[in-house]
Amino acid sequence: MIDYLGFLAGFTTTVSFLPQVVRVYKTKSGRDISVWTMALLSFGVLLWLIYGSLIMSLPIIIANAVTLVLVSAILFLKLIYARRNSLKEVAPVDGN
């Protein structure tokens, strides 16, 4: 019963990142997302994943592995789109 509660908690918190991944992907912008927040969150989730592995807790391992993938995707997309958008702003205009 306790593991079911763990799986439910992990599923709920993990799925909460999905709308953000979809939004950043659709808008091609992560302008309002803090790189530092996502980096710290990724590090914290990685620590939870290590902890879950050490105590062999499947709910903690699964939830944090998936969360790490989603948060990393948000961070990756933010950095990629920030770079692309900054290159578009700096691109020279051919106005001979």
LODREN-797318 format. One record per residue (C-alpha): residue in three letters; x, y, z. Coordinates in steps of 0.1 Angstrom, whole numbers, plus 2048, in hexadecimal, padded with zeros to 3 digits. Example, Ala and Ser with C-alpha at 12.3 -4.5 7.8 and 13.67 -1.06 7.14 Angstrom:
ala87B7D384E/ser8897F5847/
This chain:
met800800800/ile81C818808/asp82D8127E6/tyr80C81A7D5/leu80B83B7E7/gly8308417DC/phe8288387B8/leu8098507B8/ala81E86C7C7/gly83A8677AF/phe823865791/thr81188579B/thr8308997A0/thr84188B782/val82489176A/ser8228B5777/phe8418BD761/leu8318B0741/pro81C8D0739/gln83C8E573C/val84F8CF724/val8328D170B/arg82F8F670F/val8548FD70A/tyr8558E66EC/lys8358F66DC/thr83F91A6E2/lys8649146DA/ser86C92A6F7/gly87692471B/arg87B949722/asp86994A743/ile87A92B750/ser89892F767/val8B791B75D/trp8C391B781/thr8A290E78E/met8A18F2775/ala8C68E977B/leu8C18E87A1/leu8A18D479D/ser8B48BB786/phe8CF8B77A0/gly8B68B27BC/val8A38987A7/leu8C488779F/leu8CB8857C5/trp8A98767CB/leu8AF85D7AF/ile8D08537C0/tyr8BF8517E2/gly8A383B7D4/ser8BC8247C4/leu8D08217E5/ile8B18187F9/met8A28047DB/ser8818167DB/leu8718117B9/pro85882E7BC/ile8748467C3/ile88A8387A8/ile86F83978D/ala86085B796/asn88286C797/ala89085B778/val872867764/thr87288A775/leu89788D76D/val890886748/leu8748A0747/val8878BB75A/ser8A58B5745/ala8908B8726/ile8828DA732/leu8A58E6739/phe8B38D9718/leu8968E9704/lys89990A716/leu8BE90C70E/ile8BA9016E9/tyr89D91A6E3/ala8AF9366F5/arg8CD9316DF/arg8B892F6BF/asn8A394E6C9/ser8C39626D1/leu8D29596B0/lys8B396469E/glu8B49866B0/val8D998B6A6/ala8D697E683/pro8E099966A/val8C49A7653/asp8CD9A962F/gly8C19CC627/asn8DA9D860D/
